[in-house]
Amino acid sequence: MSIARAGAVQGWNSRTTFVLALSASAVGLGNLWRFSYLAGEYGGAPFVVTYIVCLFLVAVPLMVAEVVVGSHGRGGPVAALRWASDRSLLSRGWTAIGWLACLTGVLILSYYVVVAGWALAYARYMQAGVFSAASAAVVGEQFSALLAEPLRQVYWQSLFLLLAAGFVLFGVRRGLGLLVWLAVPVLITMLAVLVKFSFDNGDMVAAREFLFSVKWIDFSPRAVLVALGHALFTLGVGVGAGISYGAYAPGRIPIGRSVMAVAVFDTMIALLAGLAIFPLVFANNMAPAMGPGLLFVSVPYAFGNVAQGELFGAVFFLLVVVAALGSAVAMLEPVVRTLMQQLRWRRVTAVLLVTGLVWLLSLGVVLSLRTAESTAWLANSNLFSFFDAVTAQFLLPLVALSTAVFVGWRLRPEILRVELYRESALFFSLWRALLRYIAPAAIMLIMLANLVTPG
Ligand code: PFF
């Protein structure tokens, strides 16, 4: 028995837990603050269709590849890649992909927890009625005030990180298993309630027009690249979550169909989030935005100015927290698992070290936000935009590209076939072709475009 297999843990007994875990990882801030805005800005329906094509032709095959490596190697990213390299008589240099995935996860987390912290703070503000009947200017000032106060941010983000660490600490079955069975139903319920609220109180027609009408004029080559980048990010490809969760999945699951189910679910949540947010934004005559401006200015203003907005606004921000929690745990677990396997640390030691590191980095993010000019903070160079740019434009595509080359070109096809034996021969050939040709070409295109016109 090799080290990877010997270090393998008892995973989940049910396929549903695996699908829920991947879903909880996929649904995150990307669904709530990016997708619907991008759809509206980049051409409406043609953008949505392009995104779906990219999701199924590029992101899904890559996620299947990650899960295949995990279920083959039964370990964290590094151990599983080592096992897979050994089995196919390849250089162990391929394990570098695993380390790179861990680094990417830590860097994404260090700004992700900051935003999750803001969301926790806003749930409290909403519930306390801070935004009741406030003007847009007052809501904007409130956000700037929060950004200028590192201590308050640190308090909320520490709380969030503690929560995420708690679930990871309790291990695969009692921690992650429990979280995903709770988080996914809670997410669906809260979102359904919010869409209904938005339907009753917002301007659904304007929102539908913004999201789904066909605006060819806005649909540029850039839109295709944005759709592709978003498809990769939203499925959570590139930080080793697919590998770790694939290692915990029960043997003999239909990997392809499971990942496709996750992709469909993730897209539905993103569309529903658009229908929860934009009707209220438009009903209050706000211009559509994305990112922090959408979540922390337009949305609180919109909720603050409708009846019962305090309650539903608080629900909205709790939804953001729960979505971010599943994603944070998915980024923490591969790193923790890797340290446990490579350095033979106990789970508690690994969790303490990784969360400590993320906490320190996120402290840096918060402090750099304070020094950035608070009104146009995102335009300034700060650690937040830096980590975001480095991961989205460079690290995530790099890990995804190397994974595609490793699994598509280097691993022995017989091994892959065994892992995917529940899928048809047609599916297998199609998947392998997409992984070998389409995915690398698409990712290289993203990287090249980012080099030429960053941002
Ligand atoms: N998919 C998440 C989102 O849309 O916000 C981000 C993410 C989660 C990336 C988990 C990577 C990951 F492992």
Boltz pocket constraint, residues with backbone or C-beta under 6 A from the ligand:
constraints:
  - pocket:
      binder: B
      contacts: [[A, 25], [A, 26], [A, 27], [A, 28], [A, 29], [A, 30], [A, 31], [A, 108], [A, 233], [A, 234], [A, 235], [A, 236], [A, 237], [A, 239], [A, 240], [A, 241], [A, 326], [A, 327], [A, 328], [A, 330], [A, 331]]
      max_distance: 6.0
